[in-house]
Amino acid sequence: MTAPVLALEDIVAGPVMAPWLGPINLSLHAGSITALLGANGAGKSTLIRFIAGLETPNVGALRIDGKIMPTGNPRGIAQQGIG
């Protein structure tokens, strides 16, 4: 399989002692179709906000084409074609 176009690595959000999201690991590959499903309050919107650079996780990394992107940088992520 080819390298992922977008990857989330060990994303965690919330207080250090009681995180409410994560750790999340996700790899999206070119040509694939992916659905994000979950109950209300499960963190779906927050996860999308991390990918778009609108939120900053406590720990973890976002990679686009193998390159680590700074979190909380929506302009830089949009320049990579995401969002």
C-alpha positions in Angstrom: 0.0 0.0 0.0 1.2 3.5 -0.7 2.0 6.1 2.0 -1.0 8.0 3.4 -1.9 11.4 2.0 -3.1 12.4 5.4 -2.2 10.8 8.8 -3.1 11.6 12.4 -0.7 10.2 14.9 -1.6 9.8 18.6 -3.9 12.8 18.6 -5.1 13.5 22.2 -7.3 16.4 23.4 -8.6 17.6 26.7 -7.0 17.8 30.2 -3.8 15.9 30.6 -5.1 13.8 33.5 -8.6 13.2 31.8 -8.4 13.5 28.0 -11.8 13.4 26.4 -10.5 12.5 22.9 -7.9 10.0 21.8 -5.4 8.8 21.3 -6.5 8.7 17.7 -4.4 7.2 14.8 -5.9 7.6 11.3 -4.4 7.2 7.8 -6.2 8.3 4.7 -4.9 7.1 1.3 -5.4 8.6 -2.2 -8.4 7.2 -3.9 -10.1 5.9 -0.8 -13.5 6.9 0.6 -13.7 7.2 4.4 -16.6 7.9 6.7 -16.4 9.4 10.2 -19.2 8.0 12.3 -20.0 8.3 16.0 -22.5 9.3 18.6 -23.3 12.9 19.6 -20.4 14.3 21.6 -17.9 11.6 20.4 -15.5 14.1 19.0 -16.2 13.9 15.2 -16.3 17.7 14.7 -13.3 18.2 16.9 -11.3 15.7 14.9 -12.3 17.5 11.6 -11.2 20.8 13.3 -7.8 19.3 14.0 -7.4 18.2 10.4 -8.4 21.7 9.2 -6.0 23.4 11.6 -8.7 25.1 13.6 -7.9 23.3 16.8 -4.7 22.3 18.4 -4.4 18.9 20.1 -2.6 18.4 23.4 -0.3 15.9 21.8 0.0 14.2 18.4 1.0 15.0 14.9 -0.8 15.7 11.6 1.1 14.6 8.5 0.2 15.6 4.9 2.1 13.7 2.3 4.5 12.6 5.0 5.3 16.1 6.1 4.5 17.1 9.7 2.2 20.1 9.7 2.1 22.6 12.5 -1.1 22.3 14.4 -3.4 25.3 14.7 -2.3 26.6 11.3 -5.4 26.6 9.0 -3.7 28.6 6.3 -0.7 26.2 6.0 -3.0 23.2 5.9 -5.3 24.8 3.3 -2.2 25.5 1.2 -1.6 21.8 1.2 -5.0 21.2 -0.4 -6.8 20.2 2.8 -10.0 21.9 4.1 
